[in-house]
Amino acid sequence: MMVDIALEPRSVLAANVAKSKNQKTHDLHKHLSHYDPFANNQENLLRTAYGYNTLGMPRYGMENNVGNLDARVLQQFIMDNITPKKCLIVASGVQNHREYVDLVKERLGDYLTVPEHMDQYQRQASEYIGGETRTWTESPATSISLAFESVPWNHADVPAFYLMNTLIGQATAFSSGGPGKGMYCRAVTNLMQQHGFIDGASAINSHFTDSGLFGINVEGPGSHSAELLQVAVEELNRLREPISDAELNRAKNLLKMNVMMALENSGDRLEEIARNFQTFGNLTF
């Protein structure tokens, strides 16, 4: 079924369905954004950091490009992307490994990429440019994301960034703590408990193949926008100061627990293997 979906020749009918579904996706996102004024924060952050290319491109694509979808574009996408070098077939919970391998070989073993596409693919490296973006929403609340370029996945400092991410943690006005949620994280102790104008705070920590972002997000009433930015800067600056052994060990243990709990899910483990192999060429967890 998956092979048929991926390789089915794209007709005019398929293109029309794709247009309709893509437009509905944009419409639904805009509708839901009325109930969550900060739904586009992540995309705005990435676009500000990397511009209108690579990591800064919108997740659903450009809405003004929907009309350009046709059978030729879809067919070209298949030829460019469904190739032996770009495909990885992984499975979990297979009852009979030999049968599964034979099935994959039967369906995909003879699948050859179009010759002229075999060696032309070059992934454009993302380049951090930075900047500032302000958007207006129909909400009395303000959300400020302050982030800086960090490191890609294969950098030796990735564990340090994850530890800083756990130290800051996250907190909202509706749930300031609880078992296993990091109630002693700085988002709670330094921000939520110390400043009445903060409705939410969380660390920003993203790593990609050739770049990364680290920072903090704070939310609160628009009347305190200046104070929100000030406490965000102060909190990031505190990471430069000495950290007590008790706080450091607590963050390490919480990070270990979160990793272990995530690895209990076979689907997550499978995705981890696939991502590692596609990115680094090895099967290391």
N, C-alpha and C positions, 0 to 999 in steps of 0.2 A: 504494500500500500504506500509506504513512504517513497519507494523508488518511483512508483507511478506518479505520485504527486510532484516529485522533484523533476522528473524528466519528461512529463507529458508535453507534447508539442503545444505551444500556445497559439490559440486561434483568435479570431476577432471576438468571438463570444467570451473567451477567457479574459481578454483585455478589457472588455466592457464590464465584466464582473469585477475585475481588479480596480477599475476606475471608481465604480460605485462603492466598493468596500473601503477604498482608501479615503474617499470623500466622507463617508459615514464615520470613519475613525477620527478625522479632523473635527467633524461636527460634534461628535460625542465628547471629545476632549475639551472643546470650547464650552460645551454645556456644563460639564462637570467642574470646569475651572470657575464657574460662577459661585460654586459652593466651597471652593478651596482657592483663595486668592493667590496662594503661593505655590500652586501646582507646577508652575514652570520654573521654579527656582533653580533646579538642577541643570536644566537646559540653558538657562540664562547664564549660569555660572560658567559652564563649559564653553559657551559661545564667547563670553567675555575673555576667557583665558586663552582660547585657541582660534578665535575668529570663525568665519563661515567656511570652514573646511575641516577635514579629519575629525577630531573629537568634538569640534564645535557644530557639526551638522545636526539638524533637528532629527529626533528619533523617528518621527513619522514622515520625514521628508518634507519638502517645501509644498505647501498647499497649492501654490500656483503652478506646480509641475504635474498635478494630477491629470490634467487634460492631455499631457504628452504621453501618457501610457498607451501603448498600442502593442499589437502582437509582435512586431519587430523588436521593440525595446525589451519585452519580456523574454523573447527567444535569445536575444543578445546577452541578457543577464545570466541565463542558464549556461550559455557557452563560456562566459567569462568566469563563472563562479563554481559551477558543479563540475569540477575537474579533479583528477586523481590527486594532484598535489594539494588541493584545498579541502578534500573530504577525509573525514576520519569516522569510521564506523565503530561505535562502542555499544556495549550492552551490559545489563546487570540482571542477575537472577535467571540466567539462561539454564534450562534443564539439561540440554545436550549441546555441549560446546562444538563438537564435530559437525552436528547437523546445522548449527547456526553458521559456522564458517562456510560450509558447503552452500548454504542458502545465499550468503553474501556473494560468494564467488559466482554463483549461478546468475544472480541479478545484476551484479556490478563488475564481475571479473573481466568481461570483454568490453567494458565501457571505455572508450578512448576519447580523450579531449580533442577538440578541433586543432590540427597541427599548428596553425598560425597563432594560437593562443597559449601554446605550451610554455614558452620562455619569455613572454612579454610582460607578465604580471610583476609590477613593482609597487609595493605598498608605500604610499606617501607617508613620510614620518611626520608626526604631529610636532608643531613648534609653538611653544608658549609665548604669547605676546602680552597678556595682561591688560588691565584697563579697568574701567568703571561703567556699570550699566544701572540705570534707574528706571523703574517701571511704575506706573500708576495703577492702583487697584481700588475697587469700591469697598474699602475696608478701613476702619479706623486703626487697624494694626499695621505695624511695620516689621518687615523681616530683613535682616542684614546678614549677608554672607561675606566673610572676609577670609580669603584664601590666597596661598602662595604656591608656586611650583615646588613640588617635592621630588620624588625619585620614581623611576620605573620599577617594574616587578623584580627584575634581576639584580637590583642594587642591594648592597650589604646593609643599608640603613632601613630597609623595609620593616624589620621587627621593631626598630626604635619608633618608627611612625605609628605602628599599631599599638605600641605601648602608650605613646602620647595620646592616641585616640581613646584608649581605655581610661587613661587618667582623667581626661576631660569628661568623657562619657556623654550622656544625654539626659535631659530632664524636661518634663512638661508640667504645666500648672495643675493638670488633672491627676498626675501620678508622680509623686516626688521620690518614690523608692519602693522597695519590696524585695522579696527573696530572689537573689540572683540577678537583680537589675542594676546593681552598682549604686546603691543609695549613698555611698560615701564618695562618689565621683565628684569632681570639681564643678561640674555643671549644676549639681545639687548644692554642695556645701559652700562654694564660692560665689555662685551666681543666683540661683533660685532663693536660697535662704538669706542672702545678704541684701538683695535688691528687690523691692516690691514691684518694680515696673517690668520685671522679666517674666514673660509668660512661657517661654521655652528656650532651651539652649542645647546645642549638640555640636560635637566635633565633626569636621569634614575630613575624610581620609579616603582618597581614591588613587589607585595605582593602575597604570596602563603599560603597554609594551615599551613605549619610549618616553613616557612622561608621567607626571602624577600631580595631585593637588592635596594640600593640607591646610586646614584652617578651622574656623568656627562659625556657627550660625546662631544668631540670637533673634528672638521675637518679643515684641511688646507693643504698647500703645504708641502711636505716631507722635504724640506729644513729648515722648522721651527719646526721640531718635538720636539726638546727640549723646545722651547718656548710654544708650545701647551700644553705639559704636565705641565709646570710650571703654566700657567694661570688656568688650570683645578684644580690643587691643591690649588691655591690661592682662587679660587671661592668657592670651598667647605669649605675652612677655614673661609671665610667671614660669613658663616652661624652661626658661633660661636659668632660673634660680635652683639652688640645691633642693632635692626631693628626699623626704625622710624615708628610711628603710621600710617602715610600716606601710606607708602609702604605696611605695614602689612594689613591695611584695604583694600587697592586696591587688594592685592592678595586674601584676604578672599572673597571679592565680586566677583572676577573673578572665583574663585573656585565654589562658590555657583551657579553662572550663568551657568557654564559648567555642573554641576550636574543636574540643573533644565532642561537645554536643552536636556540632554541625556534622562531624564525621560519622555520627551514628546513623545518618540517613544515607541509604545506599545510592539514591539518586544524586545527592550532593557529592558523594565520593566519586561517582562515575563522571560527573561534570568536572570535578577537580582534576582527575586523570586526563580527560580529554583536553582541557584548557592547558595543562602543563605540557602535554605532548605537542600540541599545536604551537605553543609559544616557545618552548625551550628544547623540544625534541627528546624529552625523557619522560619516564613514567613515575617520577618521584612524587609522593604526596607532599 
